[in-house]
C-alpha cells in the first residue's frame, strides 16, 4: 500500500499493521498474483534525493523512523541500517512496498550493497551473485550523477538478458515467469503497481548500488523516483512539468469544467497544464503571461498582485495554485488570506514552497499545520522536476474540520 500522509512510527513491530501487504495487484479487469519477494531482503534501506537535501531527509527520518540509523551517504543518496536481532535492538523489517513519508526522498529501496568491476559484464555477474535468482517483474537503472558518462539504457538491457539467462537453469518455472515479465518490461521502464523491481543505481563509472523494491505509489514505479516526462517544446515554462509531476505523484484527477486560480501565474506554464486538463483558469500576475497561453480558450488574466484582488472575487474557484518566487511564509500568507475568506472554499490547494536555504526545511512541519488549521489535509514531496522547493497538495478535509472556515489572524 502506498503511504503519503504523515507517519509517526513509535514501535517497529507495528509496521506490519501500518502497511498490510496485499497478495495480488490490479491487472486489466482483474488481479494478478504478486511475485514473491527475494529470500535475501537486505539489511539497509537506500534513499535517493536531490543533491543538497541529505540533511533535511535525515531530519525527517529521525522524526518518523528513529529505529533506522544513518549509514553511508554521498551527494544525492543516503543509506540507513535496519536494526536486526543481532544488534539487540527491536527488530524492524519493513514491508516490500516500503515508501515512508520522507518528503525529500525520490527512491526508497532495500539495499544489498555495492558492486564494482572493470566493466559492465563483471559488475553484472557480481550483481547476480549478490541478489540470487528472484521473480523480477522489472529492472530500474538510473544514475546518481547525470554527469557520469554511462548508458543506463544499455546497462538495463544487459541486465535483463543476464537475469533471464540466470533464472532458466535455477528453476524452470521461475525462469519462464522472469523471462515473460522482463520481455514485457524491456521497452517499458515504468513499473506497474505490485511489480517486484530490481534496482541498480549507478554511483560512478565502475560502481553500482544494488537493491529492490515493490512498486506501489506512482513515484515508486519510476526509475529512481524520477518523473519520466520531458518538457514538451510547446510548453512555456517548467511550471508545466512540475505541475504534471505533482498530479501524477499525488494521483490527482482534475475534473474538466472546474475552475482554478493561479497566484503568480506568469509566464503561464502551470496555467497551460490546467487548461489542458479541461479547467477554466484565471492567472493572477502583474506581468503578462505568454501570448500562447493568453490566447487559449477558458483563460483569463488579472494583471495585479494577488493581495490586491478583492476576496469576494475568489468565490467559486475549485483549486488554488501557487508557485511564486517569494519567501514561503509570504506564499502561505497569500493562500491563507484566500482560503479563509468568507464564501471561499476551494476543494484543493497545490502550492510550491521555495526554500531560500536548506535550513528553512526545518519549518516545514509548522507550515503544514497551517493547512490543517484552514481545514485541509496536506501532503508534501520534493518533486524530481523542481528545484530547492517542496510541493504541497492539500485537499479539503472531510467532517467538521473541513466544513468550518478558519479565522484569519487580526490585521490580515
C-alpha positions as CSV (number, residue, x, y, z in Angstrom):
1,X,0.0,0.0,0.0
2,X,1.4,3.4,-0.9
3,X,1.9,5.7,2.1
4,X,1.7,9.5,1.6
5,X,0.5,11.0,4.8
6,X,2.5,11.7,8.0
7,X,3.6,8.5,9.7
8,X,4.8,8.6,13.3
9,X,6.5,5.2,14.0
10,X,7.0,4.6,17.7
11,X,7.1,0.8,17.8
12,X,8.8,-1.1,14.9
13,X,6.6,-4.2,15.5
14,X,3.6,-2.1,14.4
15,X,4.9,-1.7,10.9
16,X,3.1,-4.8,9.6
17,X,-0.2,-3.4,10.8
18,X,0.6,0.0,9.3
19,X,1.5,-1.4,5.9
20,X,-0.6,-4.5,5.1
21,X,0.9,-6.3,2.1
22,X,-1.7,-7.5,-0.5
23,X,-1.2,-10.8,-2.3
24,X,-2.5,-9.5,-5.7
25,X,-2.2,-6.4,-7.8
26,X,-4.7,-4.9,-10.3
27,X,-4.3,-6.2,-13.8
28,X,-6.7,-5.4,-16.6
29,X,-10.2,-6.2,-15.4
30,X,-8.9,-8.5,-12.7
31,X,-5.9,-9.1,-10.5
32,X,-2.6,-10.9,-10.9
33,X,-0.7,-12.7,-8.1
34,X,2.3,-10.8,-6.8
35,X,5.8,-12.2,-7.4
36,X,7.4,-13.5,-4.2
37,X,9.9,-11.3,-2.6
38,X,13.6,-12.2,-2.6
39,X,14.8,-14.6,0.0
40,X,17.6,-12.2,1.0
41,X,16.0,-8.9,1.8
42,X,19.0,-6.7,2.5
43,X,20.0,-5.1,5.8
44,X,20.0,-1.5,4.6
45,X,17.5,1.0,3.1
46,X,18.9,3.2,0.4
47,X,17.1,6.5,-0.2
48,X,17.9,8.9,-3.0
49,X,17.2,12.7,-3.0
50,X,18.1,15.9,-4.7
51,X,21.7,16.8,-4.2
52,X,21.8,19.1,-1.1
53,X,18.7,17.6,0.5
54,X,20.5,14.9,2.5
55,X,20.4,16.7,5.9
56,X,16.7,17.6,5.5
57,X,16.0,14.0,4.5
58,X,17.8,12.7,7.6
59,X,16.0,15.0,10.0
60,X,12.7,13.8,8.6
61,X,13.8,10.2,9.0
62,X,14.8,10.8,12.6
63,X,11.3,12.2,13.2
64,X,9.2,9.4,11.8
65,X,11.6,6.3,11.6
66,X,14.0,6.7,14.5
67,X,14.9,3.0,14.6
68,X,16.8,3.3,11.3
69,X,20.4,4.5,11.7
70,X,22.2,6.6,9.2
71,X,24.9,4.7,7.3
72,X,27.0,5.7,4.3
73,X,26.0,8.8,2.3
74,X,27.0,10.7,-0.8
75,X,25.5,13.7,-2.6
76,X,22.0,12.6,-3.5
77,X,21.9,9.3,-1.6
78,X,21.8,8.2,2.0
79,X,21.7,4.6,3.4
80,X,20.1,3.6,6.7
81,X,20.9,0.5,8.7
82,X,17.9,-1.6,9.8
83,X,18.1,-3.0,13.3
84,X,18.5,-6.8,13.5
85,X,18.1,-9.3,16.3
86,X,22.0,-9.5,16.5
87,X,22.1,-5.8,17.3
88,X,20.0,-6.2,20.4
89,X,17.6,-3.5,19.2
90,X,13.9,-4.0,18.4
91,X,13.7,-5.7,15.0
92,X,12.3,-3.7,12.1
93,X,11.7,-5.4,8.7
94,X,9.8,-3.0,6.5
95,X,7.2,-4.4,4.1
96,X,8.1,-5.0,0.4
97,X,6.4,-1.7,-0.7
98,X,8.1,0.4,2.0
99,X,7.5,4.0,1.0
100,X,7.5,6.2,4.1
101,X,6.6,9.9,4.0
102,X,10.2,11.2,4.0
103,X,9.1,14.2,1.8
104,X,12.6,14.7,0.3
105,X,13.0,11.1,-0.9
106,X,12.9,10.2,-4.5
107,X,13.5,6.4,-4.4
108,X,13.4,4.1,-1.4
109,X,14.8,0.6,-1.8
110,X,16.1,-2.3,0.2
111,X,19.8,-2.4,-0.4
112,X,22.2,-5.3,-0.9
113,X,25.2,-3.0,-1.1
114,X,27.6,-2.2,-3.9
115,X,29.3,-4.0,-6.8
116,X,32.3,-2.8,-8.7
117,X,34.4,-4.2,-11.5
118,X,36.4,-3.5,-14.6
119,X,33.5,-3.5,-17.0
120,X,29.7,-3.9,-17.1
121,X,29.9,-7.6,-17.7
122,X,32.0,-8.1,-14.5
123,X,29.7,-5.9,-12.5
124,X,26.6,-7.7,-13.7
125,X,28.0,-11.1,-12.7
126,X,28.7,-9.7,-9.2
127,X,25.2,-8.3,-9.1
128,X,23.7,-11.6,-9.9
129,X,25.7,-13.3,-7.3
130,X,24.6,-10.7,-4.7
131,X,20.9,-10.9,-5.4
132,X,20.5,-14.6,-6.4
133,X,17.5,-15.7,-8.5
134,X,14.3,-13.9,-7.9
135,X,10.9,-13.4,-9.6
136,X,11.7,-10.0,-11.0
137,X,9.0,-8.1,-13.0
138,X,11.0,-5.1,-14.0
139,X,14.5,-3.5,-13.7
140,X,15.2,0.1,-12.8
141,X,18.6,1.6,-13.7
142,X,19.4,5.2,-13.1
143,X,22.4,7.5,-12.4
144,X,23.2,9.2,-9.1
145,X,25.0,11.9,-11.1
146,X,24.0,12.6,-14.6
147,X,27.5,13.8,-15.5
148,X,28.7,10.2,-15.2
149,X,29.4,9.0,-18.8
150,X,27.5,5.7,-18.8
151,X,24.4,4.4,-20.6
152,X,21.6,3.3,-18.2
153,X,19.7,2.0,-21.2
154,X,22.5,-0.3,-22.3
155,X,23.1,-1.5,-18.7
156,X,19.5,-2.2,-18.2
157,X,19.3,-4.2,-21.5
158,X,22.3,-6.3,-20.5
159,X,20.9,-6.9,-17.0
160,X,17.6,-8.1,-18.4
161,X,19.3,-10.6,-20.7
162,X,21.6,-11.9,-17.8
163,X,18.7,-12.2,-15.4
164,X,16.7,-14.2,-17.9
165,X,19.6,-16.5,-18.5
166,X,20.3,-16.9,-14.8
167,X,16.7,-17.9,-13.9
168,X,16.3,-20.6,-16.6
169,X,18.6,-23.3,-15.1
170,X,18.0,-22.2,-11.5
171,X,14.3,-23.1,-11.5
172,X,12.5,-23.7,-14.9
173,X,9.1,-22.3,-13.7
174,X,10.8,-19.2,-12.2
175,X,12.9,-18.7,-15.4
176,X,9.7,-18.8,-17.5
177,X,8.0,-16.2,-15.3
178,X,11.0,-13.9,-15.2
179,X,11.6,-14.2,-19.0
180,X,7.9,-13.4,-19.7
181,X,7.8,-10.4,-17.2
182,X,11.1,-8.9,-18.3
183,X,10.4,-9.3,-22.0
184,X,7.2,-7.4,-21.5
185,X,9.1,-4.7,-19.5
186,X,12.1,-4.4,-21.8
187,X,10.6,-1.4,-23.6
188,X,8.7,-0.2,-20.6
189,X,10.9,1.1,-17.7
190,X,8.0,2.3,-15.7
191,X,6.9,-0.5,-13.4
192,X,3.3,-1.4,-12.6
193,X,1.9,-1.2,-9.1
194,X,2.7,-4.6,-7.5
195,X,5.8,-5.3,-9.6
196,X,8.9,-6.7,-8.0
197,X,11.7,-4.4,-9.2
198,X,15.4,-4.9,-9.2
199,X,17.2,-1.6,-8.6
200,X,20.6,-0.6,-9.9
201,X,21.8,2.9,-9.1
202,X,25.0,3.9,-11.0
203,X,27.1,5.6,-8.4
204,X,30.2,6.0,-10.6
205,X,31.6,4.6,-13.9
206,X,32.8,1.5,-12.1
207,X,30.5,1.1,-9.1
208,X,26.8,0.4,-8.7
209,X,24.4,0.2,-5.7
210,X,22.1,-2.8,-5.9
211,X,18.7,-3.3,-4.2
212,X,15.0,-4.0,-4.8
213,X,11.5,-2.7,-4.0
214,X,7.9,-3.5,-4.6
215,X,6.3,-0.8,-6.8
216,X,3.2,0.8,-5.2
217,X,3.0,4.6,-5.2
218,X,3.2,6.4,-8.6
219,X,6.8,7.6,-8.0
220,X,7.9,4.2,-6.9
221,X,7.0,3.0,-10.4
222,X,9.6,5.4,-12.0
223,X,13.3,4.5,-12.2
224,X,15.0,6.4,-9.3
225,X,11.6,8.1,-8.4
226,X,12.3,10.5,-11.3
227,X,9.4,11.7,-13.4
228,X,9.7,10.2,-16.9
229,X,8.1,13.1,-18.8
230,X,10.3,15.7,-20.5
231,X,9.2,19.2,-21.1
232,X,7.4,19.4,-24.5
233,X,8.7,22.1,-26.8
234,X,5.3,23.9,-27.0
235,X,5.2,24.5,-23.2
236,X,6.0,28.0,-22.0
237,X,7.9,27.1,-18.7
238,X,9.0,24.3,-16.4
239,X,6.0,25.1,-14.2
240,X,4.0,22.9,-16.7
241,X,6.4,19.9,-16.0
242,X,6.3,20.4,-12.2
243,X,2.5,20.5,-12.1
244,X,2.4,17.4,-14.4
245,X,4.6,15.6,-11.9
246,X,2.6,16.8,-8.9
247,X,-0.6,15.5,-10.5
248,X,1.0,12.1,-11.1
249,X,2.8,11.9,-7.8
250,X,-0.3,12.7,-5.7
251,X,-2.6,10.8,-8.1
252,X,-4.8,13.8,-8.6
253,X,-7.6,13.9,-11.1
254,X,-8.7,17.4,-12.1
255,X,-12.4,17.4,-13.2
256,X,-13.0,19.1,-16.5
257,X,-15.2,22.2,-16.1
258,X,-13.9,23.1,-12.6
259,X,-12.2,26.4,-12.0
260,X,-8.7,27.2,-10.9
261,X,-6.8,30.3,-10.0
262,X,-3.1,30.6,-10.0
263,X,-1.2,33.1,-7.9
264,X,2.0,34.4,-9.7
265,X,1.0,32.9,-13.0
266,X,3.4,34.4,-15.5
267,X,4.7,33.1,-17.9
268,X,1.9,30.6,-17.6
269,X,3.3,27.0,-17.7
270,X,1.0,25.8,-14.8
271,X,-2.0,27.5,-16.3
272,X,-1.2,25.7,-19.6
273,X,-1.3,22.3,-17.8
274,X,-4.5,23.2,-16.0
275,X,-6.2,24.3,-19.2
276,X,-5.1,21.0,-20.9
277,X,-6.9,19.2,-18.1
278,X,-10.2,20.9,-19.1
279,X,-10.3,23.6,-16.4
280,X,-11.3,27.2,-16.6
281,X,-8.3,29.2,-15.3
282,X,-7.6,32.7,-14.0
283,X,-4.0,33.7,-13.8
284,X,-3.0,36.5,-11.4
285,X,0.2,38.3,-12.0
286,X,1.2,41.9,-12.8
287,X,3.5,40.5,-15.6
288,X,1.9,39.3,-18.8
289,X,1.6,35.6,-19.4
290,X,3.0,34.2,-22.6
291,X,0.8,35.0,-25.6
292,X,0.4,31.3,-26.4
293,X,-1.4,30.9,-23.0
294,X,-3.3,34.2,-23.2
295,X,-4.9,33.1,-26.5
296,X,-6.2,29.8,-25.1
297,X,-9.9,29.3,-24.6
298,X,-11.1,29.4,-20.9
299,X,-8.2,31.5,-19.8
300,X,-8.3,34.9,-18.2
301,X,-5.6,37.0,-16.6
302,X,-6.0,39.5,-13.8
303,X,-3.0,41.8,-14.1
304,X,-2.4,42.7,-10.4
305,X,-0.9,41.3,-7.3
306,X,-2.8,38.5,-5.5
307,X,-3.1,40.7,-2.4
308,X,-4.8,43.4,-4.4
309,X,-7.6,41.2,-5.5
310,X,-10.9,41.6,-3.6
311,X,-11.6,38.5,-1.6
312,X,-15.1,38.0,-2.9
313,X,-13.6,37.6,-6.4
314,X,-12.1,34.3,-5.2
315,X,-15.5,32.7,-4.6
316,X,-16.4,29.8,-6.9
317,X,-12.8,28.6,-7.5
318,X,-12.3,24.9,-7.0
319,X,-8.5,25.0,-6.9
320,X,-5.9,27.5,-5.7
321,X,-2.5,27.0,-7.3
322,X,0.7,28.9,-6.3
323,X,4.3,28.7,-7.4
324,X,5.7,32.1,-6.6
325,X,9.4,33.1,-6.3
326,X,9.0,34.6,-2.9
327,X,9.6,33.5,0.7
328,X,7.5,30.5,1.7
329,X,5.9,32.5,4.6
330,X,4.7,35.1,2.1
331,X,3.2,32.3,-0.2
332,X,1.4,30.9,2.8
333,X,0.1,34.3,3.8
334,X,-1.3,34.8,0.3
335,X,-3.0,31.4,0.3
336,X,-4.3,31.7,3.8
337,X,-5.9,35.1,3.1
338,X,-7.9,33.5,0.3
339,X,-9.0,30.1,1.7
340,X,-10.1,31.6,5.0
341,X,-12.2,34.3,3.4
342,X,-16.0,34.3,3.7
343,X,-17.6,32.3,0.9
344,X,-14.3,30.9,-0.5
345,X,-13.9,27.2,-0.1
346,X,-11.8,25.6,-2.9
347,X,-11.6,21.8,-2.8
348,X,-7.9,21.8,-3.1
349,X,-4.6,23.7,-3.0
350,X,-1.4,23.0,-4.9
351,X,1.4,25.1,-3.6
352,X,5.1,25.2,-4.2
353,X,7.1,26.4,-1.2
354,X,10.5,27.8,-2.1
355,X,13.4,27.1,0.3
356,X,15.9,30.0,0.1
357,X,18.3,27.8,2.0
358,X,18.0,24.2,3.1
359,X,17.8,25.1,6.8
360,X,14.3,26.5,6.1
361,X,13.1,22.9,5.7
362,X,13.0,22.7,9.5
363,X,9.9,24.9,9.4
364,X,8.0,22.6,7.1
365,X,6.1,20.9,9.9
366,X,4.8,24.2,11.1
367,X,3.8,25.2,7.6
368,X,1.9,22.0,7.0
369,X,0.0,22.6,10.3
370,X,-1.4,25.8,8.7
371,X,-3.2,23.9,6.0
372,X,-4.8,21.8,8.8
373,X,-5.9,25.0,10.5
374,X,-7.5,26.1,7.3
375,X,-9.5,22.8,7.1
376,X,-7.2,20.9,4.6
377,X,-5.3,17.7,4.7
378,X,-1.8,18.3,3.3
379,X,0.8,16.0,1.7
380,X,4.2,17.2,0.8
381,X,7.0,16.0,-1.5
382,X,10.1,17.4,-3.2
383,X,9.5,16.8,-6.8
384,X,12.2,15.5,-9.1
385,X,11.5,18.2,-11.7
386,X,11.7,21.1,-9.1
387,X,14.5,23.0,-7.5
388,X,15.1,23.7,-3.8
389,X,11.4,23.7,-3.0
390,X,8.6,21.5,-1.7
391,X,5.3,20.8,-3.4
392,X,2.3,20.7,-1.1
393,X,-1.1,19.3,-2.2
394,X,-3.9,19.9,0.3
395,X,-7.4,18.6,-0.1
396,X,-10.4,19.8,1.8
397,X,-10.8,17.7,4.9
398,X,-13.9,15.6,5.5
399,X,-16.0,16.2,8.5
400,X,-16.4,19.3,10.7
401,X,-12.8,20.4,10.3
402,X,-13.2,20.6,6.6
403,X,-16.5,22.4,6.7
404,X,-15.6,25.2,9.1
405,X,-13.8,28.3,8.0
406,X,-10.6,29.2,9.8
407,X,-10.4,32.6,11.4
408,X,-7.9,34.9,9.9
409,X,-5.4,36.5,12.2
410,X,-6.1,40.1,13.0
411,X,-4.7,42.6,10.5
412,X,-5.0,40.3,7.5
